[in-house]
Amino acid sequence: MSEEMNTKIFALRTAANREDQVVDYLMAKLEKSKAQVYAVIFPNGMRGYIFVEAATKTDAEMAVAGVPYARGILGGEVAYPEIEHMLEQVKVEMNIHKGDIVEIISGPFKRENAKVMRINQQKEEVVVELLEAAVPIPITVAMDAVKVIRREGKAEEEEIELKL
């Protein structure tokens, strides 16, 4: 049997709204750890839980020991069909426009705010400029790596309507 067939999925309880931090801490710890953990899954919209794919429950427990905001591995194994619907990539129409202010939600610029300069629908990428940068440098990121936090055009339109 292949090693992939012997893996098990375990649910890790976390502090609510700290899931992304637990994933970050866990990934950093796994780089130095001997625990046989193959994947860490953070389903979007599921608060208080992440999933860990490991060879054994002991490996999963070793990996999460001492990780801040991790509350522990739940009792048994999670069957893949139970979480499969959370893992499927669903094509969502992105509502991003030039001039929007976005937050980068993954990658090296995670949690940074930026302004959308260009959109490439075919490649599903946006070119943004970081707002906090001393010198504006265009950065290309995947569309699913940003979320719109403010519409520049809409705010200006509303101001114009109010003045009329």
C-alpha positions as CSV (number, residue, x, y, z in Angstrom):
1,M,0.0,0.0,0.0
2,S,1.3,3.5,-0.8
3,E,2.1,5.9,2.0
4,E,-0.7,8.2,0.8
5,M,-3.3,5.5,1.4
6,N,-2.2,5.1,5.0
7,T,-2.8,8.7,6.0
8,K,-5.6,9.8,8.3
9,I,-7.3,13.2,8.7
10,F,-7.8,14.6,12.2
11,A,-9.8,17.7,13.3
12,L,-7.8,20.2,15.4
13,R,-9.9,22.5,17.6
14,T,-8.5,26.1,17.7
15,A,-9.5,29.4,19.3
16,A,-12.2,31.0,17.1
17,N,-10.9,33.5,14.5
18,R,-7.3,32.3,15.2
19,E,-7.3,29.5,12.6
20,D,-4.9,31.3,10.2
21,Q,-2.4,31.9,13.0
22,V,-2.6,28.3,14.1
23,V,-1.8,27.2,10.5
24,D,1.1,29.6,10.3
25,Y,2.6,28.4,13.7
26,L,1.9,24.8,12.8
27,M,3.6,25.1,9.3
28,A,6.7,26.8,10.9
29,K,6.9,24.0,13.5
30,L,6.5,21.2,10.9
31,E,9.6,22.4,9.1
32,K,11.7,21.4,12.1
33,S,9.5,18.5,13.3
34,K,9.9,14.8,12.7
35,A,6.1,14.3,12.9
36,Q,4.7,12.7,9.7
37,V,2.2,15.4,8.8
38,Y,1.4,15.7,5.1
39,A,-1.2,18.5,4.9
40,V,-2.8,21.2,7.0
41,I,-6.3,22.2,5.8
42,F,-8.1,25.4,6.7
43,P,-11.5,25.3,5.1
44,N,-12.8,28.8,4.4
45,G,-15.7,29.8,6.6
46,M,-15.2,27.1,9.2
47,R,-14.5,28.7,12.5
48,G,-12.6,27.0,15.3
49,Y,-11.3,24.0,13.4
50,I,-8.6,23.1,11.0
51,F,-7.8,19.6,9.6
52,V,-4.4,17.8,9.8
53,E,-3.5,14.9,7.6
54,A,-1.0,12.7,9.3
55,A,0.2,9.1,9.4
56,T,-1.1,8.5,12.9
57,K,-3.0,10.4,15.7
58,T,0.2,10.5,17.7
59,D,2.0,12.3,14.8
60,A,-0.8,14.8,14.6
61,E,-0.7,15.4,18.4
62,M,3.1,15.8,18.3
63,A,2.8,18.3,15.6
64,V,0.3,20.5,17.4
65,A,1.8,20.2,20.9
66,G,2.7,23.7,22.1
67,V,1.2,25.5,19.1
68,P,-0.5,28.8,20.4
69,Y,-4.3,28.8,20.1
70,A,-4.4,25.1,19.3
71,R,-6.9,23.4,21.7
72,G,-6.2,19.8,20.7
73,I,-7.0,17.0,18.4
74,L,-10.6,15.7,18.5
75,G,-11.3,12.1,19.4
76,G,-11.3,10.1,16.2
77,E,-10.4,10.2,12.6
78,V,-12.4,12.3,10.1
79,A,-13.5,10.5,7.0
80,Y,-12.5,12.2,3.8
81,P,-16.1,12.3,2.4
82,E,-17.1,14.4,5.4
83,I,-14.8,17.2,4.5
84,E,-14.5,16.7,0.7
85,H,-17.2,19.3,-0.1
86,M,-15.1,21.9,1.8
87,L,-12.0,21.2,-0.4
88,E,-13.5,21.4,-3.8
89,Q,-12.5,24.5,-5.7
90,V,-15.6,26.3,-6.8
91,K,-15.3,28.9,-9.5
92,V,-16.7,32.1,-8.1
93,E,-17.2,35.2,-10.1
94,M,-14.7,37.8,-8.7
95,N,-16.2,41.2,-8.2
96,I,-12.9,43.2,-8.3
97,H,-12.6,46.5,-10.1
98,K,-9.7,48.8,-11.0
99,G,-9.2,51.2,-8.1
100,D,-10.6,49.0,-5.4
101,I,-8.8,48.8,-2.1
102,V,-8.1,45.1,-1.3
103,E,-6.5,43.1,1.5
104,I,-4.0,40.4,0.5
105,I,-5.1,37.3,2.3
106,S,-2.3,34.9,1.4
107,G,1.4,34.9,0.3
108,P,4.3,37.0,1.5
109,F,2.2,40.2,1.6
110,K,-0.5,38.6,3.7
111,R,-2.6,41.2,5.7
112,E,-1.3,44.1,3.6
113,N,-3.7,46.6,2.0
114,A,-3.3,47.5,-1.6
115,K,-4.9,49.3,-4.5
116,V,-5.9,47.4,-7.7
117,M,-4.1,48.8,-10.7
118,R,-4.9,46.2,-13.4
119,I,-7.0,43.0,-13.7
120,N,-6.1,40.0,-15.9
121,Q,-9.3,37.9,-16.1
122,Q,-7.7,35.2,-18.3
123,K,-4.9,34.5,-15.8
124,E,-7.2,35.3,-12.8
125,E,-4.6,37.7,-11.5
126,V,-4.6,41.3,-10.3
127,V,-1.8,43.8,-10.3
128,V,-1.8,45.8,-7.0
129,E,0.3,48.5,-5.3
130,L,0.8,48.3,-1.6
131,L,-0.6,51.3,0.2
132,E,2.0,51.3,3.0
133,A,5.0,51.0,0.6
134,A,7.3,54.0,0.5
135,V,7.7,53.5,-3.3
136,P,4.8,52.1,-5.3
137,I,5.8,48.8,-6.8
138,P,3.3,46.8,-8.9
139,I,2.8,43.3,-7.5
140,T,0.9,40.5,-9.4
141,V,-1.2,38.2,-7.1
142,A,-3.9,35.7,-7.8
143,M,-7.4,36.9,-7.7
144,D,-8.3,34.5,-4.9
145,A,-5.4,35.9,-2.8
146,V,-7.2,39.2,-2.3
147,K,-10.5,40.4,-0.8
148,V,-12.1,43.8,-1.5
149,I,-12.4,45.9,1.6
150,R,-13.4,49.2,0.0
151,R,-14.6,50.4,-3.4
152,E,-12.9,53.6,-4.4
153,G,-15.3,54.3,-7.3
154,K,-18.4,53.8,-5.2
155,A,-17.4,56.2,-2.5
156,E,-16.7,58.9,-5.0
157,E,-20.0,58.3,-6.8
158,E,-21.9,58.5,-3.4
159,E,-20.2,61.8,-2.6
160,I,-21.2,63.2,-6.0
161,E,-24.8,62.1,-5.5
162,L,-24.9,63.7,-2.0
163,K,-23.6,67.1,-3.4
164,L,-26.4,67.2,-6.1
